[in-house]
Amino acid sequence: MPRDEKKEKGSGGKKQKKKSPRTKKGSYYTVSGEKLERRNCCPKCGSGVFMAQHRDRQACGNCGYTEWKTAK
């Protein structure tokens, strides 16, 4: 193949990342009267790391600790 001919390339370029919706910081707290209540925190990591709320479990994104909800 002569050097002047170039190979045809595909569409090229990088794939764009999909952005997931972020949870708002206000959803981690509830105000009842003059008292501020926090959502569950991870018992291993401490009070600064919140647990993610799922349908059947609560999970820590930092260490992977999971608490399963019991079916009633």
Secondary structure, DSSP 4 states (H G I P E B T S, - for coil): --TT------S-SPPPPPPPPPPPGGGGEEEETTEEEEPPB-TTT-TTSBEEE-SSEEEETTT--EEEPPP-
